[in-house]
Amino acid sequence: DRERLAHLDDSEARWLELLLGRLDDDWSLEGARTLAYGVPKLALGLPLDTEPTAELKAAQREFFKLLYQLILSADTGPRIPTLLLALGSDQIRHLLTPASP
C-alpha cells in the first residue's frame, strides 16, 4: 500500500527503519520472530529480551497491523515471522521502503 507507506507517522516510520536496518541480522525463523517482536521493544528503548507488558503487547499488535496493511492491504494475516521469510528480504525492502521525494 504505497499510499499508506507515504503517510506514516513518526512511530511507524521508526518501526520500519528498525525492521529494515536489522533485516539481515539473522535470516531464520527464530531470527525473524525475535526481530518482529523486538522492533517495538527497540523503538521504546528496551532490550530485545524484555518481557512483554500490556503496553508492549499493544505496540506489537499495532506494528503487526501496520505490516499487514502495507504488505497485504489487510489488518490481519499470517504470522509475521513466516510472512517475512516467505517474502524474502529483497521483497520486504521493496514493499516497505518509502519512495524518495
SERO-4910 file (N, C-alpha, C, O; in steps of 0.05 Angstrom, whole numbers):
BEGIN
 pado doro    nc1    nc2    nc3   cac1   cac2   cac3    cc1    cc2    cc3    oc1    oc2    oc3
  Asp    A     17    -24      0      0      0      0     18     25      0     25     35     21
  Arg    A     25     34    -24     44     56    -27     32     82    -15     47     98     -4
  Glu    A      6     86    -17     -7    109     -6     -4    110     25      3    130     36
  Arg    A     -9     87     38     -6     85     67     24     89     74     30    102     94
  Leu    A     41     78     59     70     80     64     79    109     63     97    117     77
  Ala    A     67    124     45     74    153     42     64    170     65     73    193     68
  His    A     47    159     82     35    175    104     39    163    131     21    162    147
  Leu    A     63    153    136     69    141    162     72    163    183     82    185    177
  Asp    A     64    157    208     71    176    230     99    170    239    112    151    230
  Asp    A    109    185    258    137    182    267    143    155    279    164    143    273
  Ser    A    124    144    294    128    117    306    129     96    285    146     78    286
  Glu    A    111     97    266    110     78    245    136     79    228    147     58    220
  Ala    A    145    103    221    169    106    206    193     94    221    210     81    209
  Arg    A    194     98    247    215     88    264    215     57    264    235     44    262
  Trp    A    191     46    266    188     17    266    200      5    240    215    -14    241
  Leu    A    192     17    218    202      7    192    232     10    190    246     -7    179
  Glu    A    242     33    199    271     38    199    286     16    215    306      5    206
  Leu    A    276     10    238    288    -11    255    286    -38    242    305    -54    242
  Leu    A    263    -45    231    259    -71    217    278    -73    194    293    -93    192
  Leu    A    279    -54    176    295    -56    152    325    -55    159    341    -68    145
  Gly    A    332    -40    180    360    -39    188    371    -64    200    396    -68    199
  Arg    A    354    -82    210    363   -106    223    354   -131    208    357   -154    217
  Leu    A    343   -127    184    330   -149    169    349   -173    164    341   -196    165
  Asp    A    374   -167    159    393   -188    152    410   -198    175    429   -213    172
  Asp    A    403   -190    200    418   -198    223    418   -228    227    438   -241    233
  Asp    A    394   -241    224    391   -269    228    368   -279    212    345   -277    221
  Trp    A    373   -288    188    351   -296    169    344   -325    174    350   -343    158
  Ser    A    330   -329    196    319   -355    204    292   -350    217    285   -327    222
  Leu    A    277   -371    222    251   -367    234    254   -354    262    239   -336    269
  Glu    A    273   -364    277    277   -352    304    287   -323    302    278   -306    317
  Gly    A    305   -318    283    314   -290    279    292   -272    270    290   -249    280
  Ala    A    274   -281    252    252   -265    243    232   -260    266    220   -239    269
  Arg    A    228   -281    283    210   -278    306    221   -257    326    207   -240    335
  Thr    A    247   -260    332    260   -241    350    257   -213    340    251   -194    355
  Leu    A    262   -209    314    261   -183    302    232   -172    302    228   -149    310
  Ala    A    213   -188    293    185   -179    292    175   -170    319    163   -149    321
  Tyr    A    180   -186    339    171   -178    366    189   -158    379    181   -144    398
  Gly    A    213   -156    369    233   -137    381    232   -109    371    240    -91    385
  Val    A    222   -104    347    222    -77    336    207    -58    355    218    -36    361
  Pro    A    183    -64    365    170    -45    384    186    -41    409    186    -20    421
  Lys    A    200    -63    418    217    -60    442    239    -41    437    244    -23    453
  Leu    A    253    -44    414    275    -26    408    265      3    405    279     22    413
  Ala    A    242      6    393    231     33    389    225     47    416    226     71    418
  Leu    A    219     31    436    214     41    463    240     44    479    239     51    502
  Gly    A    263     37    467    288     39    481    294     15    499    310     17    517
  Leu    A    280     -7    494    283    -31    511    300    -52    497    302    -52    473
  Pro    A    314    -69    513    329    -90    501    311   -112    489    287   -114    497
  Leu    A    321   -127    470    305   -147    456    294   -169    475    274   -181    470
  Asp    A    308   -174    498    299   -195    516    280   -185    537    274   -200    556
  Thr    A    269   -161    534    250   -151    553    224   -167    553    214   -174    531
  Glu    A    215   -175    576    190   -190    578    167   -172    570    166   -148    577
  Pro    A    147   -182    556    125   -166    546    107   -156    569    101   -171    588
  Thr    A     98   -131    567     79   -119    585     54   -114    568     54   -118    544
  Ala    A     33   -105    581      8    -98    566     14    -76    546      4    -78    523
  Glu    A     29    -56    554     36    -34    535     53    -45    512     48    -37    489
  Leu    A     71    -62    517     89    -72    496     73    -90    477     77    -89    453
  Lys    A     55   -107    488     38   -124    471     20   -107    453     16   -114    430
  Ala    A     10    -85    463     -6    -67    447     11    -55    424      1    -53    401
  Ala    A     35    -47    430     53    -36    410     59    -57    389     61    -51    365
  Gln    A     64    -81    397     70   -103    378     46   -108    360     50   -111    336
  Arg    A     22   -108    371     -2   -111    354     -5    -89    334    -11    -94    311
  Glu    A      1    -64    342      0    -42    323     21    -44    302     16    -38    278
  Phe    A     45    -53    309     66    -57    290     58    -79    270     62    -75    245
  Phe    A     47   -101    279     39   -122    262     17   -113    243     17   -119    219
  Lys    A     -2    -98    254    -24    -87    237    -13    -69    215    -22    -71    192
  Leu    A      7    -53    222     19    -36    202     32    -53    180     28    -47    156
  Leu    A     46    -73    187     59    -91    167     38   -104    149     41   -105    125
  Tyr    A     16   -114    161     -5   -126    146    -17   -106    126    -23   -112    103
  Gln    A    -22    -81    136    -34    -61    118    -15    -55     95    -24    -52     72
  Leu    A     10    -52    101     29    -44     80     35    -67     60     38    -62     36
  Ile    A     36    -91     70     43   -114     53     19   -128     40     20   -135     17
  Leu    A     -3   -130     56    -26   -146     46    -51   -129     42    -71   -139     32
  Ser    A    -50   -103     49    -74    -86     48    -97    -98     65   -120    -98     57
  Ala    A    -89   -109     88   -108   -121    107    -99   -115    135    -77   -106    140
  Asp    A   -117   -119    155   -110   -114    183    -98   -139    197    -87   -137    218
  Thr    A   -101   -162    184    -91   -187    195    -79   -204    173    -83   -198    149
  Gly    A    -66   -225    181    -54   -242    160    -39   -265    174    -43   -270    197
  Pro    A    -21   -277    159     -5   -299    170     14   -288    192     18   -264    194
  Arg    A     26   -306    207     45   -298    228     67   -282    214     77   -289    193
  Ile    A     74   -260    227     93   -241    215    120   -254    209    130   -250    187
  Pro    A    132   -269    228    158   -281    221    156   -299    196    174   -298    179
  Thr    A    135   -314    193    132   -332    170    128   -315    145    139   -321    124
  Leu    A    112   -294    147    108   -276    124    134   -263    115    140   -262     91
  Leu    A    150   -254    134    176   -242    127    194   -261    112    205   -255     91
  Leu    A    196   -286    122    213   -306    110    202   -314     82    218   -319     64
  Ala    A    176   -316     80    164   -324     54    169   -303     33    174   -310     10
  Leu    A    168   -278     40    173   -257     21    202   -253     14    209   -247     -9
  Gly    A    219   -257     33    248   -252     29    256   -223     34    239   -205     31
  Ser    A    280   -219     41    289   -192     49    288   -172     27    281   -149     31
  Asp    A    294   -180      2    293   -161    -20    265   -151    -25    260   -127    -29
  Gln    A    245   -169    -24    218   -161    -29    207   -144     -6    192   -125    -10
  Ile    A    215   -151     18    207   -135     42    217   -106     39    203    -87     43
  Arg    A    243   -104     32    254    -77     28    239    -62      6    233    -38      9
  His    A    232    -75    -16    218    -63    -37    190    -53    -28    182    -31    -34
  Leu    A    176    -70    -13    149    -63     -4    148    -42     19    129    -28     21
  Leu    A    170    -41     35    169    -24     59    187      0     58    189     14     78
  Thr    A    200      5     36    217     29     33    201     51     20    193     48     -3
  Pro    A    197     73     34    183     95     22    197    106     -3    222    105     -5
  Ala    A    182    115    -22    193    127    -46    208    152    -39    200    167    -21
  Ser    A    229    157    -53    245    182    -49    229    206    -59    215    203    -79
  Pro    A    230    229    -45    215    252    -54    224    263    -80    213    283    -90
***
